[in-house]
């Protein structure tokens, strides 16, 4: 990618994200909704000013890692552990129900068994980035509902990675490697478990290191590098780098520098995160929604059915909350968006020739609709509860 084109894309991304983000806030919505709509506007479907490139995608992935790192920093570990049972039940329901319903819809539309299983698998994961951003904008990230959503979303991603490893293994070899499944699940759980242990016992070592550094930016660079390091290690062992970044945040949340890291990291996060949300919007191809093209009818039918079960399947998961004082609708809605995780699943499925381009388009519609709807309804529910 030429520097001129790269700079132009960044300018368009930032200007459109800020303008529509500001507009969304002024009409009472979360800024993330404006950033998503900005992507649709400047993407190939409408103005065609920005196209998803490898360089921009990598910057967006850094943004998601930083967002999850920030979420980890803001997480109260004790509160996170207290909602563990509820988060686990919500996650299990939020994986099982959408998987079964998605498989059923795809099977009824006469796709192959492997494709139906994969389509069901793409509906299992939850985009923690979308809900976390909305919760953070509303100051509810550390609420009971927020902790349950974040905990369940992380568990969803772990379970989703296990399912994804099954599908990729099946596509590549025609057989399922149970060893690979166990390794994926075990390593993801190990990352979070290690974050809990190290965050309690060894976080002070980070503080000692930083206190000895006198150069400008030592704290934020060290913290940023630590998040990238755990993300790198996670990716190296085939665990989502998001899990590694989130674990890094949980560890540093136990240090004396937690507040200062969070404050100084925000400008960096503000630079990278909008790139990701705009690119999610850029990935939406509105041509798949044109009902006047006969070739789109089957895609629209599949997309409509999957969107319905994708929403219902996650709303049902809210009733897995064990504490009656918690608003189950908030938790259910917070689990709805697929976002970056759904895009990763769909991209891998297309690259491995598990699904067709048409089926990929249908999945993108599901991801787009669930991603766009969540900020609107989650904000409405949280504000209604606050007024009540």
Buried (B, 14 or more C-beta within 10 A) or exposed (E): EEEEEBEEBBEBBBEBBBEBBEBBBEEEBBBBBBBBBBBBBBBBBEEEBBBBBEEBBEBBBBBBBBBBBBBBBBBEBEBBEBBBBBBBBBBBBBBBBBBBBBBBBBBEBEBEEBBBBBBBBBBBBBBBBBBBBBBBBBEBBBBBBBBBBBBBBBBBBBBBBBBBBBBBBBBEEEEEBEEBBEBBBBBBBBBBEBBBEBBEEEBEEBBEEBEEEEEEEBBBBBBBEBBBEBBBBBBEBBBBBBBBBBBBBBBBBBBEBBEBBBEBBEEBBEBBBBBBBBBBBBBBBEEBBEEEEEEBEBBBBBBBBBBBBBBBBBBBBBEBBEEEEBBBBBBBBBBBBBBBBBBBBBBBBBEBEBBBEBBBBBBBBBBBBBBBBBBBBBBEBBEEBEEE
